[in-house]
Structure formats: structure tokens, C-alpha cells
Amino acid sequence: MTQLLKSGSETEDQVIAILVQEQFRSMISDQILLSCGETTLLLNGVNDSPSLTLMITDDEEMTDMTHRHRGINKTTDVLAVGADFTDPDLESRYLGDVVISFPQAEKQALKRGHAVEEELQLLVVHGVLHLLGYDHDTKIGKEAMWAIQSRVLAELGLSIEIEGI
């Protein structure tokens, strides 16, 4: 893993750590991932400058993490592992980790007919929304999550049809 620690802006204490497996490093813009995380927080009224980690990995590591955190022994496209504690080093609230499988993002981008970079943006937004407490396990929950997800994607300049993440 390669880690890049970036802060949201000069005036905020927010820190979004981006970890990307070396094999995917050249295919991903850290700035785009960072922007997705920041925009999702901003449009949800999160103003206490929380920190989180965005991780891009392969299917093998994703399968391991999904098994460890959800008890399911298979890969998935995005996994949100909530933490919600105060990080003593950063002196900010730590929301948790958003883990994305690059191979799954590639497959879904091809299926949906858009660039893998757009799919990664969608998955970052989706994962951060999960860290903020959104879920899609009920019809009402899904409608609420899809509405804010669409709003964030529009703010990022994306118009992706989301059928069932």
C-alpha cells in the first residue's frame, strides 16, 4: 500500500487518508477521490472536520476484509467500516474506513457504460454516506440514501444512474 495523507483545505483540520495498492496507483487521481469525500461531507452538513480513510484494493484483500468485518467470505465493490471515535493524534472525530475493490469498480463501470474513475467516485460517495449512517436495507432508507447520493454526484458533475449498489 502507498499512503498519501492530505487535508481538505488550509482552513480545515479534516484529514482524508488515501491508501491505494501500488498496482492501481497510476489509474487513480487522489485529488478526485479527496474531492468526493469532502463534497459528501459538506453536502451532509458535517462541519466538525472529521477524518476518514479511503482505500483502493484488490479482490483478495477485499474478500478478507469483508469476511473479517461482515462474516461474508466473498468480495464486494465497497465496504464501509465505521469507527466514530476521536483520534488523539489528529484531534478530530474519525469516521472510519471506506474500502473499494478496484477490479469490482472496473467491472461495474464496464457494465454501466462509464469510466472506471466515475465508478470510483460513486463508490467513494456511497461508502462515505454509509459512514454517516445512511443505509439501503429498507425502501425508505434506500430512497433517502439514493437522493443524497444523486445530489452529491450532481455536485461533482456526474450523472450516473444507480440501480442497486
Secondary structure, 3 states (H helix, E strand, C coil): CEEEEEECCCCCCCEEEEEECHHHHHHCCHHHHHHHHHHHHHHCCCCCCCEEEEEEECHHHHHHHHHHHHCCCCCCCEEEEEEEEEECCCCEEEEEEEEEEHHHHHHHHHHHCCCHHHHHHHHHHHHHHHHCCCCCCCHHHHHHHHHHHHHHHHHCCCCCCCCCC
